[in-house]
């Protein structure tokens, strides 16, 4: 069964794009068939995985057109044999207007409907989301089997976690009964800061059954991935160290929950 995993929380700067992009890339390197879906109109996942800084390269060939057509097939870009991309551009910001004025199906399941034709081809579909509880995020939850709750080790993100967990529960009850929480991922932790370590420990104390054991520490080599790329990067071993450990946990969790 295809695992559809959304990375989300209603806050920016928490490592959603980096984590979802590296996760998709590493899964593909392991031999899995992977589709990365960019549901953030900023288009950073599209830029990160494609290596193109110009979103105009994907004009009229994005996830927005796929949703409008109800079929993702012809909008998917092949990055390599195992890694494919459903890109985005700035016009995805207009999706709410489309869903409320023109869409004839369930507004919160439009993404799920457009992925149905390709879903069985992939082992994993990885979805990046914007830093808000928008139609993009709700549609991503509606299409997913699992969600990774992103927790950047700060007070504002700490405040956002329980609210987002409520959103996930509401999505499960109202639009997607198959949705499960894969876990809370602690990211961008800074070992040199006592407040960061305190947040790492606090979220583990409050949600002991949800947090991943792996903590994604701040690392310069990881921060440079968008500059040097994913494929031919001499720093990749160090850059992927924490994400590789997280990926092992993630696979174990989503596989276990599927049984």
C-alpha positions in Angstrom: 0.0 0.0 0.0 1.3 3.4 -1.0 2.3 5.6 2.0 1.4 9.2 1.5 3.2 11.3 4.1 2.7 15.0 4.7 5.2 17.2 6.5 3.3 20.1 8.2 2.7 22.5 11.0 1.2 26.1 10.8 4.5 27.8 11.3 7.4 28.8 9.0 11.1 28.1 9.3 10.7 24.7 10.8 12.5 22.6 8.2 9.5 21.2 6.3 10.9 21.7 2.8 14.4 20.5 3.7 13.1 17.4 5.6 10.5 16.4 3.0 12.9 16.9 0.1 15.7 14.9 1.7 13.3 12.2 2.8 12.0 11.9 -0.8 15.5 11.8 -2.2 16.8 9.2 0.3 13.8 7.0 -0.2 14.4 7.1 -4.0 18.1 6.3 -3.4 17.0 3.2 -1.4 15.1 2.0 -4.5 11.6 3.1 -3.7 9.4 4.7 -6.2 8.7 8.2 -4.9 6.5 11.2 -5.9 7.3 14.5 -4.2 4.3 16.9 -4.2 4.9 20.6 -3.6 1.8 22.2 -2.0 3.5 25.4 -1.0 3.2 28.2 -3.5 6.7 29.4 -2.6 7.9 26.5 -4.6 11.0 25.8 -2.5 10.6 22.0 -2.8 10.2 22.3 -6.5 13.5 24.3 -6.7 15.3 22.1 -4.2 14.6 18.8 -6.0 14.6 20.0 -9.6 17.7 22.2 -9.3 15.9 25.0 -11.1 15.6 28.4 -9.4 13.1 29.6 -12.0 9.5 28.5 -11.3 8.5 29.8 -14.7 10.0 26.5 -16.0 6.9 24.8 -14.7 4.3 27.4 -15.7 0.9 25.8 -16.5 2.3 22.4 -15.6 1.9 22.3 -11.8 -0.1 20.7 -9.1 -2.7 23.4 -9.5 -3.4 22.4 -13.1 -3.4 18.7 -11.9 -6.0 19.5 -9.3 -8.2 21.4 -11.7 -8.0 18.6 -14.2 -8.5 16.0 -11.5 -5.6 13.9 -12.8 -1.9 14.3 -12.0 -0.5 12.1 -14.7 0.7 14.6 -17.3 2.0 17.1 -14.8 4.5 14.8 -13.1 8.2 15.6 -13.8 10.7 12.7 -13.9 13.8 13.6 -12.0 15.3 10.2 -12.1 14.1 6.6 -12.4 12.8 6.5 -8.8 12.1 10.2 -8.0 9.3 12.1 -9.6 8.0 15.6 -8.8 4.6 17.3 -9.0 5.8 20.9 -9.0 4.2 24.2 -8.0 4.5 27.9 -8.7 3.1 31.2 -7.3 -0.3 30.6 -8.8 -1.0 27.8 -6.3 -1.9 30.7 -4.0 -5.1 31.0 -6.0 -6.3 27.5 -5.1 -8.8 28.7 -2.5 -10.6 30.8 -5.0 -10.8 27.9 -7.4 -12.0 25.4 -4.8 -14.7 27.7 -3.5 -16.0 29.0 -6.9 -15.4 26.3 -9.5 -14.5 23.0 -8.0 -17.4 20.5 -8.1 -16.1 17.9 -5.7 -15.2 17.8 -2.1 -13.0 20.9 -1.6 -10.8 19.2 1.0 -10.2 16.1 -1.1 -9.2 17.7 -4.4 -5.6 16.7 -4.1 -6.5 13.2 -3.1 -8.7 12.9 -6.2 -6.0 14.2 -8.6 -3.5 11.7 -7.2 -5.8 8.6 -7.5 -4.7 7.9 -11.1 -1.0 7.7 -10.1 -1.0 6.6 -6.5 -0.6 2.9 -7.0 2.6 3.4 -9.1 4.5 4.8 -6.1 5.7 3.3 -2.8 5.8 6.7 -1.2 4.2 10.1 -1.9 5.9 12.9 0.1 4.0 16.2 0.5 5.5 19.5 1.5 3.1 22.2 2.8 3.0 25.9 3.5 3.4 27.5 6.9 -0.3 28.0 7.4 -3.6 26.1 8.0 -4.6 26.8 4.4 -6.5 24.9 1.8 -3.2 23.4 0.7 -2.5 22.0 4.1 -6.0 20.6 4.6 -5.9 19.0 1.2 -2.6 17.5 2.0 -4.0 16.0 5.2 -7.0 14.8 3.2 -4.8 12.9 0.8 -2.4 11.4 3.3 -2.0 8.1 5.2 0.4 9.8 7.7 1.5 13.2 8.8 4.9 14.2 10.3 4.4 17.0 12.7 7.4 19.4 12.5 8.7 20.9 15.7 11.4 23.5 15.4 12.8 23.8 18.9 11.4 27.3 19.8 8.6 28.6 22.0 6.4 29.7 19.2 6.5 26.3 17.5 5.9 24.7 20.9 2.7 26.7 21.1 1.7 25.6 17.6 2.0 21.9 18.2 -1.2 21.2 20.2 -3.2 23.4 17.8 -1.9 21.5 14.9 -2.6 18.1 16.5 -6.2 19.3 17.0 -6.3 20.1 13.2 -5.1 16.6 12.4 -7.7 15.1 14.6 -10.4 17.2 13.0 -9.2 16.1 9.5 -9.3 12.5 10.6 -12.8 12.8 11.9 -14.3 14.9 9.1 -12.5 14.1 5.9 -9.9 11.3 6.1 -10.4 8.5 8.6 -7.2 6.8 7.4 -5.0 9.6 8.5 -2.4 8.7 11.2 0.2 10.7 13.0 3.6 9.2 12.2 5.2 11.3 14.9 6.6 14.7 16.0 10.0 15.4 14.5 12.3 17.8 16.5 14.2 19.9 14.0 16.8 22.7 13.8 18.0 21.9 17.3 21.1 23.8 18.4 23.3 21.9 20.9 25.0 25.1 21.9 21.8 26.7 23.2 20.2 25.7 26.5 16.8 26.9 25.5 16.8 24.7 22.4 17.8 21.6 24.5 15.0 22.5 27.0 12.5 22.5 24.1 13.8 19.2 22.8 13.3 17.7 26.3 9.9 19.4 27.0 8.2 18.2 23.8 9.4 14.6 24.6 8.0 14.8 28.1 4.6 16.0 26.9 4.3 13.7 23.9 6.5 10.6 24.7 4.5 8.3 22.4 4.7 10.6 19.4 8.3 12.1 19.3 10.8 10.4 17.0 14.0 9.4 18.8 16.0 11.2 16.2 16.5 15.0 16.6 17.6 16.9 13.5 20.5 19.1 14.7 21.5 22.3 12.9 24.4 21.5 10.6 26.1 23.7 8.1 26.4 20.9 5.5 22.6 20.4 5.6 22.0 24.1 5.3 24.2 24.2 2.2 22.2 21.4 0.4 20.0 23.9 -1.6 23.3 25.5 -2.9 25.3 22.4 -3.8 22.4 20.2 -4.6 21.4 16.6 -3.7 22.9 14.5 -6.5 26.6 15.3 -6.8 27.3 16.8 -3.3 30.6 15.9 -1.7 29.2 16.9 1.7 26.1 14.6 1.4 27.3 12.0 3.9 27.5 14.5 6.7 24.5 16.5 5.5 22.2 13.4 5.5 23.4 11.9 8.8 20.4 12.9 11.0 17.8 12.6 8.2 19.0 9.1 7.5 18.4 8.1 11.1 15.0 9.8 11.0 14.1 8.0 7.7 14.8 4.6 9.3 12.4 5.4 12.1 9.8 6.8 9.7 9.7 3.7 7.6 9.4 1.5 10.7 6.5 3.6 12.0 4.4 3.9 8.8 5.0 0.2 8.0 3.9 -0.8 11.5 0.8 1.4 11.4 -0.1 -0.1 8.1 -0.3 -3.7 9.5 
